[in-house]
């Protein structure tokens, strides 16, 4: 399954859901004066922009390599994913927290809380469909891994960001629903303001997590463990190779670069050594087509 294809589908699900939700939330925020609803409206509008940036990033990453960029533009998707995580932090988390603090200091009653609750219920359903769609697309490339294991090891930044956004969105909606309901029941608007602060904190925590993960990919992270293990195993069992000096892998977006330094059987001629290396590269590429660049250097010392 093409990772970019799954990511694009997940982004489309999220964009359509967030666009509809943003309109509904904005209407409710204007009519009710709810701080939680305003925080959620800004969150959904920001998410729509985020999905557009992720789509742009994927398309930029798919451009063919050039002489100036010989390894292609795959890492562009990491840059734009980082920008999205930063926007989640600034436009989502900081705004929501500041809006909540402002409302706590200057509380205002919520008008038409039933409308706000109805919109939130509608939004939870839509966001739930978006999250399920993202999970469905994620499972296509998880290869039997558990979700927590995949989140820990994946190099697919854009799909990780979509999942993080959807999780943050549905969690924020649930908290907004609870605290607006509390404000309605008690008649105390401070509960709504507290809800806005909690939503902001949730968004900040998730954005910090996403930025940390994507930062590692921007710096240059190795291939996923199963790829690295397979490469090492294939090289080790090749009878023409006496010793492995070093193996380096690096993700360049959806594609991987492999470099290895090895000591080959001294009885091999240059032609035989080249043929053996070419066969090894074919085996590795057949198992993992995402390994686009392979540089194997035979040497006599490390």
Steps between C-alpha positions, in 0.01 A plus 500: 500500500640841399548706816428829320171362366384407852610838632312692229179310573533567874566869430188519280283341771636746757461806276136429409409430862679808636356730234144403592580509872664845478186651345277339761723599792546856377125548475452360850783711646350819350151423629596373847810700593663181630877512557529124449310526172721786381811299591362200311411718198856633474628145544289370209588792271868443577457129429356576155807708424720225641353237269557730203865540604544123541356443154737761360791338681425156356478639148829688545665183628395307187696723261773312309864537596714763329874560467479751782288266715629154402316320779169660413265712709362233733592689816271788398214307660686510833540877478133563432396248765713693749333826395160336558605385848620854571168644386317250722711640785455870420157537339344211687658452840616851591184671374271259683690532827517881479132524407410285801713706740344820367150358554589387854614853587199654326225235500206544266178298509437248222189559293322212328711220657268240343611619157866475598451147635314394186778635276763329714313170480482534121872587490594199713324271253673658199840504669447138601453406133817694413698321773369161390599583141851595611530180705377295204765649271765458769422129540577450129866582563537378859584145387351334806647739757301628794406869484734599784787308340434661161489851650835434668678368190329661199682740268172605333482854638190617316280208606626532857402869497151423365447241774629743761272776375195274490569369850550854632182615326271229633650529851451877493141461383418261782647738760320798346171305516555404864593848620228683308252250646637577847464874436141449389408280796668719764448836335870572557680610177843436660463129420490586130817706539674215682404276209671736258822492708495119514450480122797731456720286726403184309590663168832626639598155627414330171678767296814461717491125440459542124772764472742277691432203270523702180816679615675161506395437139617843388842440656524160330358181648591144404260258332241318707646212707362217284665649190835542675486145639417352159788686333749385765374141474526492120852638500612267781385182326654589163789255450691757295517740795749436779418788734267797545684816598206737506137535390323835480137556403310826483141589418456763231126534534330181380825369349814365662870536429733210588878522527717208610872436533600132477799269463455250219665167432851579376483223240231686305595699193373857462238378254385222733482742792286741294265220396467385864423855619242550223323176596496606864348835406230324294401281796481798736301713254258217425415462869489875569430702181513822703881461514570716196872575540755229583871573539705192594874555532739203510814567701785319676479688832251698705 
